[in-house]
Amino acid sequence: MALSKETSSFKTEKRRIDPSLRRRETLERLETRERQRISALSAILNVMIKAVQKAGRNMIRDFGEVSQLQVTKKGPGDFVSNADIMAEKILIESLSEDRPDYGIISEEKGSVPAKNGSPFTWIIDPIDGTTNFIHAIPYFAISVALREHDDIVAAVLFNPITNELYYAEKGQGAFLMTPSGSKRLRVSGRSQPGDCLFGLTGFNEIGKKELLEKFAGRVAGIRHMGSTTLELASVAAGQLDAFITKGANLWDIAASYLFIREAGGKIATLSGKTGLQDLIKSEYIIASNLSLMATIQKGLAKKDVQ
């Protein structure tokens, strides 16, 4: 008993004088709690989260390499292409191991049909926000969505640098996992444009100028942060009040399409269509709370924006 007390006292003293040990123990406790929270989620979310976290570990290392490449004349372009391909490979291998019959749609690999009549398809974007990644800006994400027939039924979005993990299942709400727990996502309640913060992407320079002319002075601010899926998730979280993009691929919007809807918002075309296929064929995609949607659609319709 005395030895046990001495050992405990020694460990306590070591923690007191070694800040790095305290930090390590704190991180271990947080990681344990995160694992427990993830294990309490559904089986399909566990499959998806395991895949994005596995790909994320490599991406953290790759991001460190990109930071170093910024100072070279060659630049990080080729390296990032390889990082993108490797992340996709890890995602596909991990997801296919757990659900071998599911189809796959991915930015790099293309489409792989489902097997044995499965109605499910994984939709993957290994790095959404590649330009940010190339410039060592930690605003990008790994995106995985699960489509059943023509609807998204589960989604996970992960920024491995900030450890932000968004997840949702159809009819169950959308959430952001934080060190203290999971926070339910809700779109903002702001309805007056002058109080609102807008995000935008996908426009050429002329289009950006015309869009700014339409909304500048009428809104609190406009942001262009470089990751469609993360900016859409920010609408779901109420951080951005609205987001406008000119055209997007399926993998750019699939995960956040579910986040927006589960958070009480709307994602629609200029004419008001909300189907996933309508969105990816549309010239404009608009996401916002319900109060702002008609105002934004009316503003965009006044004159074409390039």
N, C-alpha and C positions, 0 to 999 in steps of 0.2 A: 504493500500500500504506500509506503514511504517513497519507494522508487517511482511509483506511478505519479505521485504528487510532484516529485522532483522533475520528472520528464515533462509533465504538464507545465510546470513553472518555467522550465527552460524554453519550451516552445512559445509560451506567452511572451517571455523576455525577448526572444529572437524576433517575433513579429513586431514588437515595440520598436526595436532598433533597426529593422530591415524593412523599409517602405515597399521595396519590390516584392517581398514575400507577402505583405498584406494585400497588395494589388493583385498578385497571382491568386491568392485565396479568394478574394472577392470575385474575380473573374470566374473561377471554378464554381463558386456558388451560383453565380448568374447563369452559367452554362448548364448546370444541373437543373435549375428551375426551368430554363428554356426547354430542355429535353423533356421534362415532365409535362410542360404545357403542350408541346407538340405531340407527345404520345397520347394525350387525351383527345386529340382531334380524330376525325374520321380516317379510315384506312387509306382512302384515295388521297387525302391531303398529306398524310404521312409519306406516301410514295412520292408525291410531287416535291415536298419540302426536302426530303432526303436527296433528291436529284439536284435541286438548285443549290443546296448547301455543298454538295460534293463538287459541282462545277465551280462554285464560288471560291473554294479553297485554292484551286489552281489560279483563279482570276486575281485573287489578292496578290499572289506571287507575281503574276504577269503585270499587274498594275505597278508594282514596285519596279519592275524592269522598264516599263514604259517611262516612268518618271526619270530614270537614268538616261534613256535614249533621247529625251528632249534636248539634251545639250550636244548631240552629235549632228553632223551635217546630213547624214543619211536619213535620220528621222525614224519614227517607229512604225511606219505604214505596214511593211512586210511582217513585222513582229505581231502587230495587232491582228492581221489577217489570220495568222497561225493561231493566235489566242482564241479568236472567234471560232475557228474550225475545231480546235481542241475542246472548247466549252460545249459546242454542239455535240461532239462525239460522246463526251461524258454524259450529257443529258439523255441522248438517245439510248445509250447502253444501259443506263440506270433505269429509265422508264420502261424500256423493252424487257428488261429482266423481270420486272414486277408485273407487267401487263403485256405479254408477248403478242396478243391478238389485236391490240389497238393500232390504228393507223397513225401516220405521222405527217405533219406539214411543218416544214422548217425553212427558214430563210436561206440557208446554204445548201441543204441536201435536197430540197424540193418536197415532193409528195411520195409517201409509201402507203399503199392501200391497206385497209384493215383486213384481218384474216378471220375465217370461220364465221362470217356474218356479223362481226362485232359492229355496233353502231357508234363506237367511240373513236375519236381521233385526237392525238396530242398536237397542239399548235405551239411551236417553239421559236423563241427569238433569243439566241445565246448572249448577244450584247445589244440592247436597245440604248442608243446614245453613244455610238462608236466614235464620233468626232470628239466628244468629251473624253472618252477613254484614251484616244490618241494623244490628247493634250494634257493627260494626267489630271483631269478634273473629275472628282469622285461623284459624278451625277450620271449614272447609267444603271442598267438593271438586267437581270436574267428573268425572262418571262416564259411561263408555261401555263397554258390553258387547256382544259379538257372539253371537247365538243361532243355532244351526243346528238346524232342526226344534224340538225341545223341550229342548235342552241348551245351556248356555253354553260356548263353545269358546275365547273370548279376552276379556280384560278389561283396562281401563286406568282408573286413578283418579289425579287430579292436583289437588294443592293449590297454586295458582299463587303464593300468598303465601309459603309455606315451601319451595316448589319440590320437594315430595315427590311422587315419581312411582312408583306401584305398577303392576305389569303381570303378566299371567299368560296362558299358553296351556294348554289342556287336555292333561294328560299331560306337561307340560314344567316344572312347578313355578311358584311365585309368587315375585315379587321386588320389592324396593324399591331404586330407583336412588339412589345417594348420590354425593357428589363424588369419592369414592375408588373407586367401582365399584358393582356390583349385589350386594345382600345377599339371599340366599335366605330366604324367610319360613318360619318353623316355629312351630306353636302351642306353648304352654308345656307343660312336663311336670308341672306341679303337680297333685296329685290330692286334697289335703286342703283342704276349703273354708276353713279357718282361715288358710291361706297365700295365698288367692286374691283377686284384684281383679276385681270384676264391673262391667259397664256395663249401663245400662238406658235405655230411652226408650219413648215411646208410651203411657204410663199416665197416667190422670187423677190428681188429687191423692189421692183415696181409694186408688186402685190403688198409687200410689207408697208410701203409708203402709203398706199391707198387705204389699207386697213387701219393704219395709225391715224390717218386723216378722218376716218369714219368714227373712231372710238376715242382718240386722244382728246382730253379735255372733258369727255363725258364719263370717263371711268377713273378710278383712283390710280391705276397703273397698268402697264402691260409688260409681261415677262416672256422671254424666249430662252428656255433653259436647256433645250437640246435632247430631251428624251420624251417622246410622245407618250409612252406607257406610264412613265413616272409622273408626267404632268397631268395625265388623266386621273391617276391615282390621287394626285393632290386636289383635284376637283372633288373626288369621292370623300376625301378627308376634310373638305371645307377650307383648305388653305388657299386654293384658287377658286374663284366663284364661277369661272367659265374658261373653256379652252376651245380654240378654233384651229383646225388644221385643214390644209388643202390637199386632200387625197392621202390615203394610207393603205398599207398592205394589211392582210389579215393578221399576221403575227405582231404588227404594231399596236393593234387595238384589242385583240381577243381577250386578254386577261382583264384589262381595265374596263372593257365593255361590261363585264359582270360586276366589277367593283362599283361603277357608277350606278347601275340599276339597284344593286343591293344596298347602296347608301342613300337611296331615295331620290336620285337625280335622273337625268334623261340624257341620252346620247342619240343624236338624230341627224338626218340630212337637212339641207336647206329647206326642202319641201315638207319636212316633218316625218319622213320614214325612219323607222327604228330597227328594222331587221338587219342582221349582221351582213348579209349579202348586199342589201341596199347601201349600207354604209361604205363597204369597200369599193363599190362601183361609183360612189358619189364624188362630185367635185369637192364638196365641203363636208366636214364632219364637225359637229358642234356638241359640246358636253357642258352641262350647267345644271343648276337647280331648276325646278319647274317654273319658278317666278320669272327667270331671266330669259328662258328659251325663246319666247315669241319676240322679245325686244331685239335679241341678237339676230334672229332670222330676218326680221324686218330690216334691220340695219344693213345686213349683207346683201339683201335683195335689191336695194336701191340702185346699186351700180356694180357691175362685175368687178371682182378683185382678182388680179393676175396670180 
